[in-house]
Amino acid sequence: MKKILLAMFVVALCASCASKKQTPLAQNPGYQRVAIEVPCAEAGFDDAAYFRGTGTSTAVNQQNARRAALQQAKAMVREKLGGFVQGLSTDYSRNVTGEAAASKVQSLIEGEFATLVERELNDAEQICEKGFVLQDGLFEYWIGIQIPKQKLVDDLTSRLDANEELEIEFNREEFRKFAEDKMKRMQEAKK
């Protein structure tokens, strides 16, 4: 009896493995690509004047979906700014201050920038917000934000200028030049 049950189980298992699930493409051989609309898509691309980011979230609660989408947009901008400031601090500290003070200056710039970025993200301009109620009752939100590049550089320059530890090493105009060149190179690389 056990052998018969085992044989039936093996046959059923093999039969289930042999059947293939049909994907929508396999079920419809004439399937065409269909473009989908991505809400706030234009709000996710940086330009010469702004760092931008978009976020999306789906939740049971409308406010939670909105809050999570905003946090994702901020995380996207934070990530972009992290790469920007790391490259900027490295370039500036090595080329202006010399190798001896480079790591100290780089560390100070990155520390000041981290504080500034959080403040700027809290004040970021919201340029797009779209909310939807899905068929299953969930809420979906899309949010786009932006931070002006020039204001960011001006604020960072002011903070670094006021930093007593950088008093000897910091050259305001040279730093501004490095920051603007870095933003220009980033923008050109996207073209």
C-alpha positions, 0 to 999 in steps of 0.5 A: 500500500505504501508503495502504491501511495508513493508511486502515485505521489511521484507521478503527481509530482512529476505531472505538476513539474511538467505543467508550465504556467503561462505568462501573459506573453505566452498566452498572447503570442501577438502581445505588444509592448505597452508604454506605462505612465510613470507619475512624477517621472519628470521630477526625478531628473537633475538639471543644471539648477536642481538636484531632484528625486522621486519616491513612490509607496503603497500602503493601507493608510493614505498618510503612510503612503504619502510619508513613505513616498516623501522619504524615498524621494529624500533618500534618492536626493541624499544618495545623489548628494553623497556622491557629489560631496564625496567627489567635491571634498576629495578634489578640493582637499587634494588640489587646494590644501595639499596632501598633508591636510587633505584628509582633515579638510575632506572629513570636515567638509563631509561633516558640515555637508551631512548636517546641511543636507538634512536641513536642505532635505527638510526644506526641499521644494515639492514639485510633484505629488500624485495619489491614487486609490488602487482597486484593492483599496490601497493608496499609492503615492508618488512625490518629487522634490528638488533642492537648488544646487546654487543655494546648496553650494552657497550654504556649504561655502558659508558653513565652511567659511565659518568653521574655525578648524578650516580657517587656514585651509579654506579658500572660499572662492576656490571651493565655489569654483570646485563645486560649480565645476563638479556640478557642471561635469555631472550635468554633462555626463548625463547628456 
